[in-house]
Amino acid sequence: MVILSSNFTMGTLKALMQKFEIYLKNNLPKAPSFHPIYEKAMSQMLLAGGKRFRPMLLLSIVQEYEPLLYNSSLPIALSIEMLHTYSLIHDDLPAMDNSPLRRGKETLHVTYDEVTAILVGDALNTEAFYTLSKAPLRDDIKIRLIELLSRDGGTRGMVLGQAIDCYFENTPLAIEEIKILHTNKTAKLIAVSLQMGAVIVNLNKKSQENLYNFGLDLGLLFQIQDDIIDETQTEEEAGKKTGNDGDKNSFVNLLGLENSIKEADTLAKDLQRQFESFDKKLQTALQPLITKYLNRHKG
């Protein structure tokens, strides 16, 4: 791995994360009314924490290439986190995974009710694009970002993956079909977070394509790791219900735990090779995150 430059370290990543958390807390969705719980429920899962992996991918690229655009990019990062959080709220619903725990907290349908959880998910979905549209960036940049996020967060990406996942529950898929499922459900939102960062700082099309393809592989690794964690960690360690994939088309269910770990190791090594082909500036931007997450399946 490339040695970290002095201007971007794990300490820098921590500082960026703290700045994002402050921005998130100061820009929670607002909708004043006489409804007793609506605003609180909209904020609850955003405030529950999480890895913030997707917004940090975007912000790390912006910080390294165009630090003067960092503050202007915070709404974009928040929009990605809102869209991701909406997907988790809906994923946990009784009609889908029926999970009582997320990010170490009660899921919304447990705290309140199923209707509230559905409506909060709907609200965060649309609030993501409203937040993005109000960012202090050029309109042509924002239109491109809206195009990319709606492409991979919706019909042709995350929602497609969720639809495949739910429809084929209890129906074993082939490994290539499982990869298509998780490329859409998980990987595309990770990949587009990288691409959106590249768009903001005006990297060339080839660099954007390379980053996006890298993100797809990184997202698949992320999913395999999550499947391994579901099999090997307690609910307290994972911050969500584990042992919950028995009827799902997970990598562990198809390949077994040992072979899933081997698959993750192989993919991690391939990602390392891809990473080392990036220019040094991009390596510097992403090194702390890649270091942190590339081998998380090893505990």
MIDOSE-1310 file (N, C-alpha, C; in nm, 2 decimals, decimal comma, always signed):
residues 299
mvil	+0,08/-0,12/+0,00/+0,00/+0,00/+0,00/+0,09/+0,13/+0,00; +0,04/+0,23/-0,06/+0,11/+0,36/-0,06/+0,11/+0,41/+0,08; +0,22/+0,48/+0,11/+0,23/+0,54/+0,24/+0,15/+0,67/+0,24; +0,07/+0,69/+0,35/-0,01/+0,81/+0,36/+0,07/+0,93/+0,35
ssnf	+0,03/+1,03/+0,28/+0,09/+1,16/+0,28/+0,06/+1,24/+0,40; +0,14/+1,34/+0,43/+0,12/+1,41/+0,56/-0,01/+1,49/+0,56; -0,07/+1,51/+0,44/-0,19/+1,60/+0,44/-0,32/+1,52/+0,45; -0,32/+1,38/+0,45/-0,44/+1,31/+0,46/-0,41/+1,18/+0,54
tmgt	-0,45/+1,17/+0,66/-0,42/+1,06/+0,75/-0,55/+1,01/+0,81; -0,54/+0,91/+0,90/-0,65/+0,86/+0,97/-0,71/+0,98/+1,06; -0,62/+1,06/+1,11/-0,67/+1,18/+1,19/-0,75/+1,27/+1,10; -0,71/+1,29/+0,98/-0,78/+1,38/+0,89/-0,92/+1,32/+0,86
lkal	-0,93/+1,19/+0,84/-1,05/+1,12/+0,82/-1,14/+1,14/+0,94; -1,09/+1,12/+1,06/-1,17/+1,14/+1,18/-1,22/+1,28/+1,19; -1,14/+1,38/+1,15/-1,18/+1,52/+1,15/-1,30/+1,55/+1,05; -1,28/+1,48/+0,93/-1,39/+1,50/+0,83/-1,52/+1,43/+0,88
mqkf	-1,51/+1,32/+0,94/-1,62/+1,25/+1,00/-1,69/+1,34/+1,10; -1,61/+1,40/+1,19/-1,67/+1,48/+1,30/-1,74/+1,60/+1,24; -1,68/+1,66/+1,13/-1,74/+1,78/+1,07/-1,87/+1,74/+1,00; -1,88/+1,62/+0,94/-2,00/+1,57/+0,88/-2,11/+1,55/+0,98
eiyl	-2,07/+1,49/+1,09/-2,17/+1,46/+1,20/-2,23/+1,59/+1,25; -2,15/+1,69/+1,27/-2,20/+1,82/+1,31/-2,30/+1,88/+1,21; -2,26/+1,87/+1,08/-2,34/+1,92/+0,98/-2,47/+1,84/+0,97; -2,47/+1,71/+0,99/-2,59/+1,63/+0,99/-2,68/+1,67/+1,10
knnl	-2,63/+1,69/+1,22/-2,71/+1,72/+1,34/-2,77/+1,86/+1,32; -2,70/+1,95/+1,25/-2,76/+2,09/+1,23/-2,85/+2,10/+1,11; -2,86/+1,99/+1,03/-2,94/+2,00/+0,91/-3,04/+1,88/+0,90; -3,09/+1,84/+1,01/-3,19/+1,73/+1,01/-3,32/+1,78/+0,94
pkap	-3,39/+1,69/+0,88/-3,51/+1,73/+0,81/-3,62/+1,79/+0,90; -3,68/+1,90/+0,85/-3,78/+1,97/+0,93/-3,91/+1,97/+0,86; -4,02/+1,96/+0,93/-4,15/+1,97/+0,88/-4,25/+2,00/+0,99; -4,24/+2,13/+1,04/-4,33/+2,16/+1,15/-4,48/+2,14/+1,13
sfhp	-4,54/+2,08/+1,22/-4,68/+2,06/+1,22/-4,73/+2,02/+1,36; -4,86/+1,99/+1,37/-4,91/+1,94/+1,50/-4,89/+1,79/+1,52; -4,82/+1,72/+1,42/-4,80/+1,58/+1,43/-4,70/+1,55/+1,55; -4,73/+1,47/+1,64/-4,66/+1,46/+1,77/-4,52/+1,39/+1,75
iyek	-4,50/+1,31/+1,65/-4,37/+1,23/+1,64/-4,30/+1,24/+1,50; -4,36/+1,30/+1,40/-4,31/+1,29/+1,27/-4,17/+1,34/+1,26; -4,14/+1,46/+1,30/-4,01/+1,52/+1,29/-3,91/+1,43/+1,37; -3,94/+1,40/+1,49/-3,85/+1,31/+1,57/-3,82/+1,18/+1,50
amsq	-3,92/+1,12/+1,45/-3,90/+0,99/+1,38/-3,81/+1,00/+1,26; -3,83/+1,12/+1,18/-3,74/+1,14/+1,06/-3,60/+1,14/+1,10; -3,57/+1,20/+1,22/-3,43/+1,22/+1,26/-3,37/+1,10/+1,33; -3,45/+1,01/+1,39/-3,41/+0,91/+1,48/-3,30/+0,82/+1,42
mlla	-3,32/+0,77/+1,30/-3,23/+0,67/+1,25/-3,11/+0,74/+1,19; -3,12/+0,87/+1,15/-3,00/+0,94/+1,11/-2,91/+0,97/+1,22; -2,97/+0,99/+1,34/-2,89/+1,02/+1,46/-2,84/+0,90/+1,53; -2,88/+0,78/+1,48/-2,84/+0,65/+1,55/-2,70/+0,62/+1,52
ggkr	-2,63/+0,69/+1,43/-2,49/+0,66/+1,40/-2,48/+0,59/+1,27; -2,38/+0,50/+1,27/-2,35/+0,43/+1,14/-2,21/+0,46/+1,10; -2,17/+0,38/+1,00/-2,03/+0,40/+0,96/-2,01/+0,52/+0,87; -2,11/+0,58/+0,81/-2,10/+0,69/+0,72/-2,00/+0,67/+0,61
frpm	-2,00/+0,54/+0,57/-1,90/+0,50/+0,47/-1,92/+0,57/+0,34; -2,04/+0,58/+0,29/-2,07/+0,63/+0,16/-2,04/+0,78/+0,15; -2,09/+0,86/+0,25/-2,06/+1,01/+0,25/-1,91/+1,03/+0,26; -1,84/+0,95/+0,34/-1,70/+0,97/+0,36/-1,62/+0,94/+0,23
llls	-1,66/+0,84/+0,15/-1,60/+0,82/+0,02/-1,60/+0,95/-0,06; -1,72/+1,01/-0,07/-1,73/+1,13/-0,15/-1,65/+1,25/-0,09; -1,66/+1,27/+0,04/-1,60/+1,38/+0,10/-1,44/+1,37/+0,10; -1,39/+1,25/+0,11/-1,25/+1,22/+0,11/-1,19/+1,27/-0,03
ivqe	-1,26/+1,24/-0,13/-1,21/+1,28/-0,27/-1,22/+1,43/-0,28; -1,33/+1,49/-0,23/-1,34/+1,64/-0,24/-1,23/+1,71/-0,16; -1,20/+1,65/-0,04/-1,10/+1,72/+0,05/-0,96/+1,71/-0,01; -0,93/+1,60/-0,08/-0,80/+1,59/-0,13/-0,78/+1,67/-0,26
yepl	-0,88/+1,68/-0,35/-0,87/+1,75/-0,47/-0,91/+1,89/-0,47; -1,02/+1,92/-0,40/-1,07/+2,06/-0,40/-1,12/+2,09/-0,26; -1,03/+2,11/-0,17/-1,08/+2,13/-0,03/-1,17/+2,25/-0,01; -1,16/+2,35/-0,10/-1,24/+2,47/-0,09/-1,39/+2,43/-0,12
lyns	-1,41/+2,32/-0,18/-1,55/+2,28/-0,21/-1,60/+2,18/-0,11; -1,53/+2,16/+0,00/-1,57/+2,06/+0,10/-1,70/+2,10/+0,17; -1,71/+2,23/+0,21/-1,83/+2,27/+0,28/-1,95/+2,26/+0,18; -1,93/+2,30/+0,06/-2,04/+2,30/-0,04/-2,08/+2,15/-0,07
slpi	-1,99/+2,06/-0,04/-2,03/+1,92/-0,07/-2,09/+1,85/+0,04; -2,10/+1,91/+0,16/-2,16/+1,85/+0,28/-2,31/+1,81/+0,25; -2,39/+1,90/+0,18/-2,53/+1,86/+0,15/-2,53/+1,74/+0,06; -2,44/+1,72/-0,03/-2,44/+1,61/-0,12/-2,41/+1,48/-0,04
alsi	-2,31/+1,49/+0,05/-2,29/+1,37/+0,14/-2,41/+1,34/+0,22; -2,47/+1,44/+0,28/-2,59/+1,42/+0,36/-2,70/+1,36/+0,28; -2,72/+1,40/+0,15/-2,82/+1,34/+0,07/-2,80/+1,19/+0,05; -2,67/+1,15/+0,03/-2,64/+1,01/+0,02/-2,68/+0,93/+0,15
emlh	-2,64/+0,99/+0,26/-2,67/+0,93/+0,39/-2,82/+0,92/+0,41; -2,90/+1,02/+0,37/-3,04/+1,01/+0,38/-3,10/+0,90/+0,30; -3,05/+0,89/+0,18/-3,10/+0,78/+0,09/-3,07/+0,65/+0,14; -2,95/+0,63/+0,19/-2,90/+0,50/+0,25/-2,99/+0,47/+0,37
tysl	-3,01/+0,57/+0,45/-3,09/+0,55/+0,58/-3,23/+0,51/+0,55; -3,29/+0,58/+0,45/-3,43/+0,54/+0,40/-3,43/+0,39/+0,36; -3,33/+0,34/+0,29/-3,33/+0,20/+0,25/-3,32/+0,11/+0,36; -3,24/+0,15/+0,47/-3,23/+0,06/+0,59/-3,37/+0,05/+0,66
ihdd	-3,43/+0,17/+0,67/-3,56/+0,17/+0,74/-3,66/+0,08/+0,67; -3,67/+0,08/+0,54/-3,76/+0,00/+0,47/-3,71/-0,15/+0,47; -3,58/-0,17/+0,46/-3,53/-0,31/+0,46/-3,56/-0,38/+0,59; -3,58/-0,30/+0,70/-3,61/-0,36/+0,83/-3,75/-0,39/+0,86
lpam	-3,84/-0,34/+0,77/-3,99/-0,35/+0,79/-4,03/-0,50/+0,80; -4,14/-0,52/+0,87/-4,19/-0,66/+0,88/-4,21/-0,73/+0,75; -4,25/-0,66/+0,64/-4,27/-0,72/+0,51/-4,14/-0,76/+0,44; -4,03/-0,71/+0,49/-3,90/-0,74/+0,43/-3,82/-0,82/+0,53
dnsp	-3,72/-0,76/+0,61/-3,64/-0,84/+0,70/-3,70/-0,86/+0,84; -3,80/-0,78/+0,87/-3,86/-0,78/+1,00/-3,75/-0,78/+1,11; -3,67/-0,68/+1,11/-3,56/-0,67/+1,20/-3,59/-0,56/+1,31; -3,57/-0,60/+1,44/-3,60/-0,51/+1,55/-3,49/-0,41/+1,59
lrrg	-3,37/-0,43/+1,52/-3,25/-0,36/+1,57/-3,17/-0,31/+1,44; -3,13/-0,18/+1,45/-3,04/-0,12/+1,35/-2,95/-0,02/+1,41; -2,82/-0,02/+1,38/-2,73/+0,07/+1,43/-2,73/+0,07/+1,59; -2,76/-0,05/+1,64/-2,76/-0,06/+1,79/-2,89/+0,00/+1,85
ketl	-2,98/+0,04/+1,77/-3,11/+0,10/+1,82/-3,23/+0,03/+1,78; -3,34/+0,05/+1,84/-3,47/+0,00/+1,79/-3,50/+0,05/+1,65; -3,55/-0,04/+1,57/-3,59/+0,01/+1,44/-3,72/+0,09/+1,45; -3,76/+0,17/+1,36/-3,87/+0,26/+1,37/-4,00/+0,20/+1,38
hvty	-4,02/+0,08/+1,32/-4,15/+0,02/+1,33/-4,17/-0,05/+1,47; -4,06/-0,06/+1,54/-4,06/-0,11/+1,68/-4,09/+0,01/+1,77; -4,02/+0,11/+1,76/-4,03/+0,23/+1,84/-4,17/+0,29/+1,82; -4,22/+0,30/+1,70/-4,34/+0,37/+1,67/-4,44/+0,26/+1,62
devt	-4,45/+0,26/+1,48/-4,54/+0,16/+1,42/-4,49/+0,15/+1,27; -4,55/+0,05/+1,20/-4,51/+0,02/+1,07/-4,54/+0,14/+0,97; -4,66/+0,20/+0,99/-4,69/+0,32/+0,91/-4,59/+0,43/+0,92; -4,55/+0,46/+1,04/-4,45/+0,57/+1,06/-4,32/+0,53/+1,00
ailv	-4,28/+0,41/+1,01/-4,15/+0,37/+0,94/-4,16/+0,38/+0,79; -4,27/+0,34/+0,73/-4,29/+0,35/+0,59/-4,28/+0,50/+0,55; -4,35/+0,58/+0,62/-4,36/+0,72/+0,58/-4,23/+0,80/+0,60; -4,16/+0,76/+0,71/-4,03/+0,82/+0,73/-3,93/+0,78/+0,62
gdal	-3,93/+0,65/+0,58/-3,85/+0,61/+0,47/-3,88/+0,69/+0,34; -4,01/+0,70/+0,31/-4,06/+0,78/+0,20/-4,00/+0,93/+0,21; -4,01/+0,98/+0,33/-3,97/+1,12/+0,34/-3,82/+1,14/+0,32; -3,74/+1,05/+0,38/-3,60/+1,06/+0,36/-3,55/+1,04/+0,22
ntea	-3,63/+0,96/+0,15/-3,60/+0,93/+0,00/-3,61/+1,07/-0,07; -3,72/+1,14/-0,06/-3,74/+1,26/-0,13/-3,66/+1,37/-0,07; -3,64/+1,37/+0,06/-3,56/+1,48/+0,13/-3,41/+1,47/+0,08; -3,37/+1,36/+0,04/-3,23/+1,34/-0,01/-3,21/+1,43/-0,13
fytl	-3,31/+1,43/-0,22/-3,29/+1,50/-0,35/-3,32/+1,65/-0,33; -3,41/+1,68/-0,23/-3,43/+1,82/-0,20/-3,30/+1,88/-0,14; -3,24/+1,81/-0,05/-3,11/+1,85/+0,01/-3,00/+1,87/-0,09; -2,99/+1,78/-0,18/-2,89/+1,78/-0,29/-2,92/+1,91/-0,38
skap	-3,04/+1,93/-0,41/-3,08/+2,04/-0,50/-3,04/+2,18/-0,45; -3,04/+2,19/-0,31/-3,01/+2,32/-0,25/-2,86/+2,34/-0,22; -2,78/+2,25/-0,26/-2,63/+2,26/-0,23/-2,57/+2,38/-0,31; -2,48/+2,45/-0,25/-2,42/+2,56/-0,32/-2,31/+2,52/-0,42
lrdd	-2,36/+2,45/-0,52/-2,27/+2,41/-0,63/-2,34/+2,45/-0,76; -2,27/+2,45/-0,87/-2,32/+2,49/-1,00/-2,44/+2,40/-1,04; -2,54/+2,46/-1,11/-2,66/+2,38/-1,14/-2,63/+2,26/-1,23; -2,54/+2,27/-1,32/-2,51/+2,16/-1,41/-2,44/+2,05/-1,33
ikir	-2,37/+2,08/-1,23/-2,31/+1,97/-1,15/-2,42/+1,91/-1,07; -2,51/+1,98/-1,01/-2,61/+1,93/-0,93/-2,71/+1,84/-1,01; -2,74/+1,88/-1,14/-2,82/+1,80/-1,22/-2,75/+1,66/-1,25; -2,62/+1,67/-1,27/-2,55/+1,54/-1,30/-2,55/+1,45/-1,17
liel	-2,54/+1,51/-1,05/-2,54/+1,44/-0,93/-2,67/+1,38/-0,90; -2,78/+1,45/-0,93/-2,92/+1,40/-0,92/-2,94/+1,28/-1,01; -2,89/+1,30/-1,13/-2,90/+1,19/-1,23/-2,83/+1,06/-1,18; -2,71/+1,07/-1,13/-2,64/+0,96/-1,08/-2,70/+0,89/-0,96
lsrd	-2,74/+0,97/-0,86/-2,79/+0,92/-0,74/-2,93/+0,86/-0,76; -3,01/+0,92/-0,84/-3,14/+0,86/-0,87/-3,13/+0,73/-0,96; -3,03/+0,72/-1,04/-3,00/+0,60/-1,12/-2,97/+0,48/-1,03; -2,87/+0,50/-0,94/-2,82/+0,39/-0,87/-2,90/+0,37/-0,73
ggtr	-2,97/+0,47/-0,69/-3,04/+0,46/-0,56/-3,19/+0,41/-0,59; -3,23/+0,40/-0,71/-3,37/+0,37/-0,74/-3,40/+0,25/-0,83; -3,47/+0,28/-0,94/-3,53/+0,18/-1,03/-3,42/+0,08/-1,08; -3,31/+0,13/-1,12/-3,21/+0,06/-1,19/-3,09/+0,01/-1,09
gmvl	-3,11/+0,03/-0,97/-3,01/+0,00/-0,87/-3,06/-0,06/-0,74; -3,06/+0,02/-0,64/-3,08/-0,03/-0,50/-3,22/-0,10/-0,49; -3,32/-0,03/-0,55/-3,46/-0,09/-0,54/-3,47/-0,22/-0,62; -3,41/-0,22/-0,74/-3,41/-0,34/-0,82/-3,34/-0,46/-0,73
gqai	-3,23/-0,43/-0,67/-3,17/-0,53/-0,59/-3,26/-0,58/-0,47; -3,33/-0,48/-0,41/-3,42/-0,52/-0,30/-3,53/-0,61/-0,35; -3,58/-0,57/-0,47/-3,69/-0,65/-0,53/-3,65/-0,79/-0,56; -3,53/-0,81/-0,62/-3,48/-0,94/-0,65/-3,46/-1,02/-0,52
dcyf	-3,41/-0,95/-0,41/-3,38/-1,01/-0,28/-3,51/-1,07/-0,22; -3,61/-0,98/-0,22/-3,74/-1,02/-0,16/-3,81/-1,13/-0,24; -3,82/-1,11/-0,37/-3,89/-1,21/-0,46/-3,83/-1,35/-0,45; -3,70/-1,36/-0,45/-3,63/-1,49/-0,45/-3,60/-1,54/-0,31
entp	-3,65/-1,48/-0,21/-3,63/-1,54/-0,08/-3,69/-1,68/-0,08; -3,61/-1,77/-0,02/-3,65/-1,92/-0,01/-3,63/-1,98/-0,15; -3,57/-1,91/-0,25/-3,54/-1,97/-0,38/-3,39/-1,95/-0,40; -3,31/-2,06/-0,39/-3,17/-2,04/-0,41/-3,13/-1,99/-0,55
laie	-3,04/-1,90/-0,55/-2,99/-1,84/-0,68/-2,85/-1,89/-0,70; -2,81/-1,89/-0,83/-2,67/-1,92/-0,87/-2,58/-1,80/-0,82; -2,45/-1,83/-0,81/-2,35/-1,73/-0,76/-2,36/-1,60/-0,85; -2,37/-1,61/-0,98/-2,37/-1,49/-1,06/-2,50/-1,41/-1,04
eiki	-2,61/-1,48/-1,02/-2,73/-1,41/-0,99/-2,73/-1,34/-0,85; -2,66/-1,40/-0,76/-2,64/-1,34/-0,63/-2,56/-1,21/-0,64; -2,46/-1,22/-0,73/-2,37/-1,10/-0,75/-2,45/-0,99/-0,81; -2,54/-1,02/-0,91/-2,63/-0,92/-0,97/-2,72/-0,86/-0,86
lhtn	-2,77/-0,94/-0,78/-2,86/-0,90/-0,67/-2,79/-0,79/-0,58; -2,67/-0,83/-0,54/-2,60/-0,74/-0,44/-2,52/-0,63/-0,51; -2,49/-0,65/-0,63/-2,44/-0,53/-0,71/-2,54/-0,42/-0,71; -2,66/-0,45/-0,73/-2,77/-0,35/-0,73/-2,81/-0,31/-0,59
ktak	-2,83/-0,40/-0,50/-2,88/-0,37/-0,37/-2,78/-0,29/-0,29; -2,65/-0,32/-0,29/-2,55/-0,27/-0,21/-2,44/-0,19/-0,28; -2,39/-0,25/-0,39/-2,26/-0,20/-0,44/-2,28/-0,07/-0,52; -2,40/-0,05/-0,59/-2,41/+0,07/-0,67/-2,41/+0,19/-0,59
liav	-2,47/+0,19/-0,47/-2,47/+0,32/-0,39/-2,33/+0,35/-0,34; -2,25/+0,25/-0,32/-2,11/+0,28/-0,28/-2,03/+0,33/-0,40; -2,05/+0,26/-0,52/-1,98/+0,31/-0,64/-2,02/+0,45/-0,68; -2,15/+0,48/-0,67/-2,19/+0,62/-0,71/-2,15/+0,72/-0,61
slqm	-2,12/+0,69/-0,49/-2,07/+0,78/-0,39/-1,93/+0,83/-0,44; -1,85/+0,73/-0,48/-1,72/+0,76/-0,54/-1,73/+0,85/-0,67; -1,82/+0,81/-0,75/-1,83/+0,88/-0,88/-1,88/+1,02/-0,86; -1,97/+1,04/-0,76/-2,02/+1,17/-0,74/-1,91/+1,26/-0,68
gavi	-1,83/+1,21/-0,60/-1,71/+1,29/-0,55/-1,62/+1,33/-0,67; -1,60/+1,24/-0,77/-1,52/+1,26/-0,88/-1,58/+1,37/-0,97; -1,72/+1,37/-0,98/-1,79/+1,47/-1,06/-1,77/+1,61/-1,00; -1,78/+1,62/-0,87/-1,77/+1,75/-0,80/-1,63/+1,81/-0,82
vnln	-1,53/+1,73/-0,82/-1,39/+1,78/-0,84/-1,34/+1,78/-0,98; -1,44/+1,74/-1,07/-1,41/+1,74/-1,22/-1,30/+1,65/-1,26; -1,29/+1,53/-1,21/-1,20/+1,43/-1,26/-1,25/+1,39/-1,40; -1,15/+1,34/-1,48/-1,19/+1,30/-1,62/-1,28/+1,18/-1,62
kksq	-1,34/+1,15/-1,74/-1,44/+1,04/-1,75/-1,38/+0,91/-1,72; -1,25/+0,89/-1,77/-1,18/+0,76/-1,74/-1,16/+0,74/-1,59; -1,12/+0,84/-1,52/-1,11/+0,83/-1,38/-1,24/+0,80/-1,31; -1,34/+0,86/-1,36/-1,48/+0,84/-1,30/-1,52/+0,69/-1,32
enly	-1,49/+0,64/-1,44/-1,53/+0,50/-1,47/-1,45/+0,41/-1,39; -1,32/+0,43/-1,37/-1,24/+0,34/-1,29/-1,28/+0,34/-1,15; -1,32/+0,46/-1,10/-1,36/+0,47/-0,96/-1,50/+0,40/-0,94; -1,58/+0,41/-1,04/-1,72/+0,35/-1,03/-1,70/+0,20/-1,03
nfgl	-1,62/+0,15/-1,12/-1,60/+0,00/-1,13/-1,53/-0,05/-1,00; -1,44/+0,03/-0,95/-1,37/-0,01/-0,82/-1,48/-0,01/-0,71; -1,57/+0,09/-0,71/-1,68/+0,09/-0,61/-1,77/-0,03/-0,62; -1,80/-0,07/-0,74/-1,88/-0,19/-0,75/-1,82/-0,31/-0,69
dlgl	-1,69/-0,33/-0,71/-1,62/-0,45/-0,65/-1,61/-0,43/-0,49; -1,59/-0,30/-0,45/-1,58/-0,27/-0,31/-1,72/-0,30/-0,25; -1,83/-0,26/-0,31/-1,96/-0,29/-0,26/-1,99/-0,44/-0,25; -1,95/-0,52/-0,35/-1,96/-0,66/-0,33/-1,89/-0,72/-0,21
lfqi	-1,76/-0,67/-0,20/-1,68/-0,71/-0,08/-1,76/-0,67/+0,05; -1,81/-0,55/+0,05/-1,88/-0,50/+0,17/-2,00/-0,60/+0,20; -2,07/-0,64/+0,10/-2,18/-0,73/+0,12/-2,14/-0,87/+0,17; -2,03/-0,92/+0,11/-1,98/-1,05/+0,15/-1,94/-1,04/+0,30
qddi	-1,87/-0,93/+0,33/-1,83/-0,91/+0,47/-1,95/-0,90/+0,57; -2,06/-0,83/+0,52/-2,18/-0,83/+0,60/-2,24/-0,96/+0,62; -2,24/-1,05/+0,52/-2,29/-1,18/+0,53/-2,21/-1,26/+0,63; -2,07/-1,24/+0,63/-1,99/-1,31/+0,72/-2,01/-1,26/+0,87
idet	-2,03/-1,13/+0,88/-2,06/-1,07/+1,01/-2,19/-1,13/+1,07; -2,29/-1,14/+0,98/-2,42/-1,19/+1,02/-2,41/-1,33/+1,08; -2,31/-1,41/+1,02/-2,29/-1,55/+1,06/-2,20/-1,56/+1,19; -2,11/-1,46/+1,21/-2,01/-1,48/+1,31/-2,02/-1,39/+1,43
qtee	-2,09/-1,28/+1,42/-2,10/-1,18/+1,53/-2,23/-1,18/+1,60; -2,23/-1,14/+1,73/-2,35/-1,12/+1,81/-2,42/-0,99/+1,76; -2,55/-0,98/+1,81/-2,62/-0,86/+1,78/-2,55/-0,73/+1,84; -2,50/-0,75/+1,96/-2,43/-0,64/+2,02/-2,31/-0,59/+1,94
eagk	-2,23/-0,69/+1,89/-2,11/-0,66/+1,81/-2,15/-0,59/+1,68; -2,25/-0,64/+1,61/-2,29/-0,59/+1,48/-2,38/-0,47/+1,49; -2,45/-0,45/+1,60/-2,54/-0,33/+1,61/-2,67/-0,36/+1,54; -2,70/-0,48/+1,50/-2,82/-0,51/+1,43/-2,85/-0,66/+1,45
ktgn	-2,97/-0,71/+1,42/-3,00/-0,85/+1,44/-2,91/-0,93/+1,35; -2,85/-1,04/+1,40/-2,77/-1,13/+1,32/-2,84/-1,26/+1,32; -2,78/-1,35/+1,24/-2,84/-1,48/+1,22/-2,98/-1,47/+1,15; -2,99/-1,36/+1,07/-3,12/-1,32/+1,01/-3,13/-1,36/+0,86
dgdk	-3,02/-1,43/+0,81/-3,02/-1,45/+0,66/-3,05/-1,59/+0,62; -3,12/-1,66/+0,71/-3,14/-1,81/+0,69/-3,22/-1,83/+0,56; -3,31/-1,75/+0,52/-3,39/-1,77/+0,40/-3,34/-1,68/+0,28; -3,23/-1,61/+0,31/-3,19/-1,51/+0,21/-3,08/-1,57/+0,11
nsfv	-3,07/-1,51/+0,00/-2,96/-1,54/-0,09/-2,83/-1,47/-0,05; -2,77/-1,52/+0,06/-2,65/-1,46/+0,10/-2,53/-1,54/+0,05; -2,41/-1,48/+0,05/-2,29/-1,55/+0,01/-2,26/-1,67/+0,10; -2,29/-1,65/+0,23/-2,26/-1,76/+0,32/-2,35/-1,88/+0,30
nllg	-2,48/-1,85/+0,27/-2,58/-1,96/+0,25/-2,54/-2,04/+0,12; -2,48/-1,97/+0,02/-2,45/-2,04/-0,10/-2,31/-2,11/-0,09; -2,21/-2,03/-0,04/-2,08/-2,08/-0,04/-2,03/-2,15/+0,08; -2,10/-2,12/+0,19/-2,05/-2,16/+0,32/-1,96/-2,05/+0,38
lens	-1,94/-2,06/+0,51/-1,86/-1,95/+0,58/-1,71/-1,95/+0,53; -1,65/-2,07/+0,53/-1,51/-2,08/+0,49/-1,48/-2,03/+0,35; -1,57/-2,07/+0,26/-1,55/-2,03/+0,12/-1,59/-1,88/+0,10; -1,68/-1,83/+0,18/-1,71/-1,69/+0,17/-1,59/-1,60/+0,22
ikea	-1,53/-1,65/+0,32/-1,41/-1,58/+0,37/-1,30/-1,58/+0,26; -1,28/-1,69/+0,19/-1,19/-1,70/+0,08/-1,23/-1,61/-0,03; -1,36/-1,60/-0,06/-1,41/-1,51/-0,17/-1,38/-1,37/-0,13; -1,40/-1,33/+0,00/-1,37/-1,20/+0,04/-1,22/-1,17/+0,03
dtla	-1,14/-1,26/+0,07/-0,99/-1,24/+0,06/-0,95/-1,22/-0,08; -1,00/-1,30/-0,17/-0,97/-1,28/-0,32/-1,01/-1,15/-0,37; -1,13/-1,11/-0,34/-1,18/-0,98/-0,38/-1,10/-0,86/-0,32; -1,06/-0,88/-0,19/-0,99/-0,77/-0,13/-0,85/-0,76/-0,19
kdlq	-0,79/-0,87/-0,23/-0,66/-0,86/-0,30/-0,67/-0,79/-0,44; -0,78/-0,83/-0,51/-0,80/-0,76/-0,64/-0,83/-0,61/-0,62; -0,90/-0,58/-0,52/-0,93/-0,43/-0,50/-0,80/-0,36/-0,46; -0,71/-0,43/-0,39/-0,58/-0,37/-0,36/-0,50/-0,34/-0,49
rqfe	-0,51/-0,43/-0,58/-0,44/-0,41/-0,71/-0,50/-0,30/-0,78; -0,63/-0,29/-0,79/-0,70/-0,18/-0,86/-0,66/-0,05/-0,79; -0,66/-0,05/-0,66/-0,63/+0,07/-0,58/-0,49/+0,12/-0,61; -0,40/+0,03/-0,63/-0,26/+0,07/-0,65/-0,24/+0,12/-0,79
sfdk	-0,34/+0,10/-0,88/-0,33/+0,16/-1,02/-0,37/+0,30/-1,02; -0,44/+0,35/-0,92/-0,49/+0,49/-0,92/-0,37/+0,59/-0,90; -0,39/+0,71/-0,94/-0,29/+0,81/-0,92/-0,27/+0,83/-0,77; -0,15/+0,88/-0,74/-0,12/+0,90/-0,60/-0,21/+0,98/-0,52
klqt	-0,27/+1,09/-0,58/-0,36/+1,18/-0,51/-0,49/+1,10/-0,47; -0,53/+1,02/-0,56/-0,66/+0,94/-0,53/-0,63/+0,84/-0,43; -0,51/+0,77/-0,44/-0,47/+0,68/-0,33/-0,47/+0,75/-0,20; -0,41/+0,86/-0,19/-0,40/+0,94/-0,07/-0,54/+0,97/-0,01
alqp	-0,63/+1,01/-0,10/-0,76/+1,05/-0,06/-0,84/+0,93/+0,01; -0,82/+0,81/-0,05/-0,90/+0,70/-0,01/-0,83/+0,60/+0,08; -0,70/+0,61/+0,10/-0,63/+0,52/+0,18/-0,68/+0,49/+0,32; -0,72/+0,59/+0,40/-0,77/+0,56/+0,53/-0,89/+0,48/+0,53
litk	-0,99/+0,51/+0,44/-1,11/+0,43/+0,43/-1,08/+0,28/+0,38; -1,00/+0,27/+0,28/-0,96/+0,14/+0,23/-0,89/+0,06/+0,33; -0,80/+0,12/+0,41/-0,73/+0,05/+0,51/-0,83/+0,00/+0,62; -0,93/+0,08/+0,65/-1,02/+0,05/+0,76/-1,12/-0,06/+0,72
ylnr	-1,16/-0,07/+0,59/-1,27/-0,15/+0,56/-1,23/-0,27/+0,47; -1,11/-0,27/+0,41/-1,08/-0,38/+0,31/-1,08/-0,52/+0,37; -1,03/-0,53/+0,49/-1,02/-0,66/+0,56/-1,11/-0,67/+0,68; -1,22/-0,60/+0,69/-1,30/-0,60/+0,81/-1,36/-0,74/+0,84
hkg	-1,37/-0,82/+0,73/-1,42/-0,96/+0,75/-1,33/-1,05/+0,84; -1,21/-1,00/+0,86/-1,11/-1,08/+0,94/-1,12/-1,05/+1,09; -1,21/-0,95/+1,12/-1,23/-0,92/+1,26/-1,13/-0,82/+1,32
